[in-house]
Amino acid sequence: MTFGTTYLGPLTLSSAGKCNREYFYHMVKAFRRIIAAVTVAVLAFRAVGSFLSWMEHQEDSIAESWVDEDEFEDV
């Protein structure tokens, strides 16, 4: 090696490849987190919609609950 020149050997190329792999890994990780957040939001929306639909059905249906018979005897 002579003075005044820079040695660009395999170390530099492997570290550049490592940087690209880490960048790709972080991008994939971010993409997976975004997909997970969207999935949770969709499932929460469906759960709320299902609950509201059930509540509406409960309001429309005739009450078939157990009634205390002692109340009717007192009247």
Secondary structure, DSSP 8 states (H G I E B T S, - for coil): --TT-----HHHHHHHHHHHHHHHHHHHHHHHHHHHHHHHHHHHHHHHHHHHHHHHHHHHS-------HHHHHH-
